[in-house]
Amino acid sequence: MRRIDQIEPFRVMQLLERAKELEAEGKKIIHMEIGEPDFPTPASVIEAAKVALDSGDNFYTPSTGSPVLQKALSEWYQEEYGLSVAPERILITPGTSGAFSLIYAALLEAGESVLLSDPGYPCQRNFIRLTGAEPLNIPVGPETRYHLSAELIEKHWQEGTRAAVVINPSNPTGTLIEDGELKAVAESCRRLGGYLISDEIYHGLTYGAKARCALEFDENTIIVNGFSKRWAMTGWRIGWVIVPDELIDGCRRVMQNIFIAAPTLSQYAATAALQNSDDIEAMRLAYGKRRSYLLQELPKLGFNIVIEPQGAFYIYADVSSITDDSRAFCWQMLEEAGVAITPGEDFGSYKSTQHLRFSYATSMDDIREGIARIRQFLSL
C-alpha cells in the first residue's frame, strides 16, 4: 500500500464541513465537536502583531525561531514550572502539527514505531505514517485514566520502537496522568533507549489540579506545546518543541528545508502572549463553568462519564446506554437536532463505537441550547 493511502481523514473536520453546509442553508448549529477556543485572541497579542507589521519587520527569522521568543519561552518555563531550559533547545514551529512533523522527521526511519494511546489525538497516527514508520496504538481505559502507563510501555515496546507519546491533559478524554505515573513512564522510555514525547498543548487549562511538565522527571523528554488552545491563537499557527541537545542539529536541518521558519508576525504575537495572564485566566474560568454544567447535565441524558476530566475542554462519554453506533448517532444528531458532536472513531478503534467527545469550547448559551436539543432528540 502506498504511504498516502494509509493517511486517514480527520473525521471531525468532515463533520464540521457538513455543519457549515447546514449553516449556509440557514440552520443554527450548536458546535460541540471542534477543539477550537471560541474566545478571540487577546487584544494585546493582536496589537503586538500590528506594531510588528507596521514596522515592516516581516522577514524570515532564524529557522529555529526568533531568539527573542526563544528567550521569552525559556523565562516562562522558569516562572511556570521552575525549570531551567536553554533557549537554543526551544524550537519555534508552525503550530504543534509542525512540531510533531519535525520531531518524527528527525527521529524516525521507515519500519520503526511509536507507541500511542487509543483513544488519542488522531493526527498523531498520520504524522508517523508519513515518515514510513508505524504507529502502535495501545488500548487504554479508565484503569490508567486513558493514558499510557509504564506497564503498558514495557509490555508493547518493540525492537524498533523509538518513542512513546503522552497527551497530558488528554485529547479526547481531558484526563490528567498522575504525577507518579508520569515519572514512571519517563523512566521506562529512558531505560528502553527511547524518548518520551509529551504533548502539553492543554497545559494551563486544568480545573482543580495542575499539569506537571514532563521535563521535571527527565530532561531528555521531548516537549510539544503551542499557543492555539491556552492563548486562543489557532489561526496564528505558532507552537514550539523542546528537544535534547543531541537532536538540535538534525531538527535545525529539517526546519531549514521544510519550514524555512515559523511565521514572523505570529512569533511577535506569541512573545506578547506570554506576558498576558489576565485574559488567559478569564478564559480558563469560563471553561471551568461550562465543564461543571456539562458534568451535571450529561449523565441525566444517559451519557456515562466514567472518569471526570481535569483538563482541556473535552468530555469523553460512554454512550452505550443510548446507542451501539456512536458514529451514526453523531451524524443523526447533527442532521436532525443541529448539534455537532465528535464520534469516538476519530480517536482510535478501542471501544470507539460506544464513545463520543463533547467539546465545551463554545459559549454557555450554546451549550445550554445544545443540551435542550439533545434532550428533545432523545425524547426525554
N, C-alpha and C positions, 0 to 999 in steps of 0.2 A: 504493500500500500504506500502511495506517495505521502510524504510528510504532511502536505497541506490537506490531504483528505482525512487526516486524523484530528484536525482542528475542529472542535465542536462550536456550535453557535453559543453566544451568550444569551440564553433564553429570556432572561428578564428584559433585555433590550427588545426582543421580539414582542413581548407583552406590552412594553412601553410604546412601541411603534403602533400597535393596534389601538392602544388607549388614545394616542394622539389622533389617529384617524377618527375615532368616535367623537373626540372633542371638536374636530374640524366639522363634524356633522351637527354640532350644536349641543352635544350631550355633556353634562357635567360629570367628570370622572374624579373619584377620590383616589389619589395616588398614595398607596401604601406598599409599593413594590420596589421603588428605586432608592438606593442608598446615597441620595444627594441632599445635602442640607437645604432647607427652604429659606434659610436666612441669607440676606445679602452679605457680600464681603464687607467687612468693617470699613467705614469711611476713611479712616486714617491710612489704611492699606491702599485704597484706591488713590488717595491724594499723593502718596509716595510715588506711585506709578506715573501719575500725571506730571509730577515735578521732573521725574527722570525723562519722560517723553519730551517735555518742553525744553529740557536741557540739551537734547539731541544725542544723549548718551545711550544709543540703542545698538551699539556694535557688539560683536562677539565678546563674551568673557572667556577666560581660560576654559578648556574643555571640562575640567573637573569642577568648575564653578567660580563665582566671584569670591575672591579672598575675603571680602567684607562679610558676605553671607556665611562663608565657612567659619570665620572667627565668631560671628554672632551666634551661630549654632553651637559652637564649642562652649561659649559662655552660657548659653541656655542649658546645655546638659549639666554644667556645674551647678547652676541655680536650681534646675528642675529635679535632678537626681543625685547631685553630689558627686558626679562622675567627671574625671579629667579625660577629655577626648581631644587628641591633637587635631587642629583644623584640617590638616592635609589628609586625614583619614575620612573626612566627611565629603562625599562626592555628590554634587548637585545634579539632579536628573529631571527629565521631563515627566514629572509625576512619579508615583510609586510603580506604575506599569513600566516606565522607563528604567526604574531601579531594578526591578526583577529581571527584565530583559537583559540588562547589563550584567548582573550577577551570574545569571545562568550562561550567558555567552562566554564569560570569563572563566567559569568554574567547570562546566560540563563538557564531556566528549560523548559522541554517539555511543549508545549502548550502556551508559551509566544511568544512575537513578537517583531520585529524590523522594523522601518519604513525606506524604501529605495526609492530613486528616480528611476523612469522609464522614460527615459533610465538612465542606470547606469552600474557600473562595474559588469559583470555577475557573477563572482565567489562569490560575497557577498551573493547572494541567497543561494548558496550551502553550504557555511560556516555555515550559520544559520540553514539550514535544517539538517545538520549533528548533531546538538545538540538536535533535536526534536522540536525546536522552529519554528516559521513561519515568513518568510519574507513578509512584507506588501508592495507591490510595488505601489507607488503613482505616477500617471501620472504627468509629468512636461513638460513645454514647454517654448517658448520664453518669455512669460509674467513673469516668475520667473528666467529667464536666465538658465533654465533647472536644477534648484536647488529646494530642499525642502524649503518652506518658513515657517515662524512662523504660518501663517494662515493654511497652509496645515497640519502642525504638530498638531495644535489644533483640526482640523477637523477629522483627521484619528487616533489619539491616542486612544487606547483601554485600557480596564482594565488591561490586561496582557502585555501591551507594556513596554519594558524596556529601549529602546534607539531609537534614530534616527541617521542616517548616512548622513554626508555631505562629498562629494568628491570635494575638492577645491584647484586648478582648477579641473574641471570635466573631467572624462573619461566617455563618449566619446566626449563631446562637446567642451572641452577646455575653457569653460566659468568660470569666477570668480563670486562668490556670493558677493553682495555688502556688505560693512562693517556693515552698519546699520542693514541689514537683518540678517547677521551672528550673531550679538549681540542679535537680537530678537529671533532667533532660539535657541541660547544657553539659553536665559532666559525662553523660553517656555518649553524646556526639563527639566530644573531645577524645574520650578513651577509644572510641571506634575509629578514630582517624579522619573524621569528617567535621562538618560545620553545622552549627545550629543557625538557622536563619529566622529571625524574629520580626514578624510583621507587626509594627506598633502604630499603625495609622489611626487607630481609635484611642490611643493614649490621650488622657485629658477629658475623655467623655466617659467617665465612670461615676457610679452612684453608690455611696456608702463604702467605697473601697478605692484604693489607688493601685494602678497597674505598675509593676516593677519593671524597669528596663533590664533586659536580659544581659546587658553588659555588666551589670552588678555581679553576675555569677560566673562569667567567663569573658575575658577581654577579647577573645578571638571570635565571639559571636558576631554575625553579620546582622546589622540592624537596618530595617527599612521603615521609613516614615515619610510623611509629607504634609502639605498644607490643605489638602482638599476637604477633609472632614472637620477637624477641630477648628480650623480658621475659616471654613466656608469658602474655599477657593478652588472649587472643582475645575472650572474652565481655565484657570491660570496655568494648569499643568506644571506644577512645580513640587518636587519632592527631594529626598536625599537618601543616601545609603552610607552607613559606616562600615568600613571594611578593615580587616587586619592589614598590617604593613605589607605582608607578602603578596597581597592582591592588588595593591595600589597601582603598580606599573601596568599590569595587564588590563585592569579596568580603564586606566587612562587611555591606553591604545585603542580599546574598543570604543570609548566615548569619542575620541578624535575622529573615528571613522563613521560611526552610525548616528551620533547626535550633533557633532561639532561642539555644541554647548546647549545648555538649557536656555529657555527664553530670557533675554536680558531684563526686560521690563518686569517679568514675573519675579526675577531674583531681587530686584529693588523692592517690589511689593512684599516679598517674603521676609526680607530684612526688617521692614517696618512691622510686619505681623507679629514678629517675636517680641515686640515691645508692647503689644496690646493685650491686656489681661481682662479689662472690664467687659468688653463686648463678648469675649470668649466665655467668661463665667456666666454671663446672662444667657447665652445660648445653651450652655450645659444645664442650667437650672430649668430652662423651658423644656428641654428634652426629658429631664427628670420627672416633671409634672405629667408629660404625655405618657411616659413609661408607666407611672403609677396608675394612671387611668386605665390603660390597656390591661395591665396585670389584674386589675379589679374586674373589668368588664368581659374580657375574652373567655375566661372559664365559665361564665354564665351562659355563653353561647355554645359551649361544648368543645372549646379549644383547650387541650390539656397542655399546660406549661410545666414540664417535669422539673426543670431547674430554672429558678428565677435569674434572669440575666442581670449582670452587674455593670455592663458597659456597652459601648457603641450606641446605635439606635435601632436595634432589631429585637424581635421576639420570635423564637423558633417554637412552633406549636405542633403538637400531635393532633391530627385531625381525623384519626381512625374511627372515632365515635360518630363522625358525620359522613365520611366517605372513604372508599378504599382506593380512590384515584385522585390525589391532590392536584395533578395537572389538569384533569378535566374539570375539577371543582373550581380552580382558579380562573380558567378561561370562561366557564359558565358564569362565575361571579362577575367577571368583567363585562360580559355581553349583556347580562340580564339585570344586574344590580348596579353597574357602573363603579365597582370597587376593584382596584388593581392590587393583587397580592402575588408574591412570587412562590411558585411551586417548589417543593423540595428537590425535584430532579435537577434543578440548576446547580445544586451544591454537591452532587455526587449520586451514588446509587444505593447507599446503605439506608434502608427503610425510607427511601425518598418519597414513595407513593403515599406514605401516611403522615408526611410533614409538609409544612409551608412556613414562609417567613413573612412576618409583618414588619414594615419599616415605619417608624414614627418620626421620620424626617419630613414631616408635613404639619400643618397648623393644627392646633387643638380643635378648632371649629370643624375642620375637615375630618379629623379623627372621630369626633362625636357623630358627625353625619355618617361616616363610614360604618360605625358600629350600628347605628339605627338602620342603615340599609341592609347590613348583614343579618340583623335580627329579623327584618321583614322577609328577606330572601329565604331564611331558614324557617319562616312561618312560626316564630316563637312568640 
